[in-house]
C-alpha cells in the first residue's frame, strides 16, 4: 500500500482547485465591499466608466483569466477585498489590471451610462 504524506496531498488538492491566482497590490487600506457587489470590467480601448473614479491598486492575474469563470471570480473577490468596484484593463489579454472605486454613490451613478 502506497502512503502519501500530508504536504503532497495538500499540493495535489491546491493544484486541482482550478481557482484563479491573483496578486493584489493595494495603494490604500480601504474597507472591503460586500461579497455580492457587482464588479465591472472596463477595457480602455473599448470604454471607460462614465462616473468619476479613482485607482486604488492593481491586480495581476494568470494568463487567460477572462476565459475562465474561476479566475474571473478570483479577480472579483480580490477587487472587493481591496474596496474596489471595477477593473480597467488596457486590452482583454492583459494580466495586470487597475482596481478602481467610484467616487459618486453608486445609487446615483451608473458607470455604464
C-alpha positions in Angstrom: 0.0 0.0 0.0 1.4 3.4 -1.0 1.3 6.2 1.5 1.3 9.8 0.5 2.4 12.5 3.0 0.2 15.4 4.0 2.3 18.0 2.1 1.9 16.0 -1.1 -1.8 15.7 -0.6 -2.1 19.5 0.0 -0.2 20.3 -3.1 -2.4 17.9 -5.1 -5.6 19.4 -3.7 -4.5 23.0 -4.2 -3.3 22.3 -7.7 -6.6 20.8 -8.7 -8.8 23.5 -7.4 -8.6 25.5 -10.6 -9.2 28.8 -8.9 -7.6 31.8 -10.4 -4.4 33.0 -8.9 -4.1 36.7 -8.3 -1.6 39.1 -6.8 -3.1 42.2 -5.2 -1.3 45.4 -4.9 -3.5 47.9 -2.9 -2.5 51.5 -2.8 -4.7 52.3 0.2 -6.1 50.5 3.2 -9.9 50.6 2.4 -12.8 48.6 3.8 -13.8 45.7 1.7 -17.1 45.9 -0.2 -19.9 43.4 0.2 -19.5 39.9 -1.3 -22.5 40.4 -3.6 -21.2 43.7 -5.0 -21.1 43.5 -8.8 -17.5 44.0 -10.2 -17.4 45.8 -13.6 -14.7 45.2 -16.2 -13.7 48.1 -18.5 -11.2 47.7 -21.4 -9.5 51.0 -22.1 -9.7 50.8 -25.9 -13.5 50.0 -25.7 -14.9 52.1 -23.0 -14.2 53.8 -19.7 -16.5 54.4 -16.7 -18.8 57.4 -17.1 -18.8 58.0 -13.3 -15.9 59.7 -11.5 -13.5 57.1 -10.3 -10.0 56.7 -8.7 -7.4 54.0 -8.9 -6.9 52.2 -5.6 -4.5 49.5 -6.6 -3.7 46.8 -9.1 -4.2 43.1 -9.6 -2.1 40.6 -11.6 -3.9 37.5 -12.7 -2.8 34.5 -14.6 -2.8 34.3 -18.4 -6.3 33.9 -20.0 -8.1 34.8 -16.7 -11.0 36.3 -18.6 -11.8 33.0 -20.3 -12.2 31.0 -17.1 -15.0 31.7 -14.6 -13.0 30.6 -11.6 -10.2 33.0 -12.5 -12.7 35.9 -13.1 -14.3 35.0 -9.7 -10.9 35.2 -8.0 -10.2 38.6 -9.5 -13.6 39.9 -8.5 -13.1 38.6 -4.9 -9.7 40.4 -4.8 -11.2 43.6 -6.1 -13.9 43.5 -3.4 -11.3 42.8 -0.6 -9.4 45.9 -1.8 -12.6 48.0 -1.5 -13.0 48.3 -5.3 -15.9 48.1 -7.7 -14.3 47.6 -11.1 -11.1 46.9 -13.0 -9.7 48.6 -16.0 -7.5 46.7 -18.5 -5.7 48.1 -21.4 -6.6 45.1 -23.5 -8.6 41.9 -23.0 -5.3 39.9 -22.9 -3.8 42.0 -20.0 -2.8 40.1 -16.9 -2.4 43.3 -14.9 -5.4 45.5 -14.3 -6.1 48.6 -12.3 -8.6 48.4 -9.5 -10.9 51.4 -9.2 -13.7 52.6 -7.0 -16.4 55.1 -7.9 -16.4 58.5 -6.2 -20.1 59.1 -6.5 -22.6 57.0 -4.6 -23.3 54.0 -6.9 -27.1 54.6 -6.4 -27.0 57.8 -8.3 -24.3 57.0 -10.9 -24.4 54.1 -13.3 -20.9 53.6 -14.6 -22.2 52.0 -17.9 -24.3 55.0 -19.0 
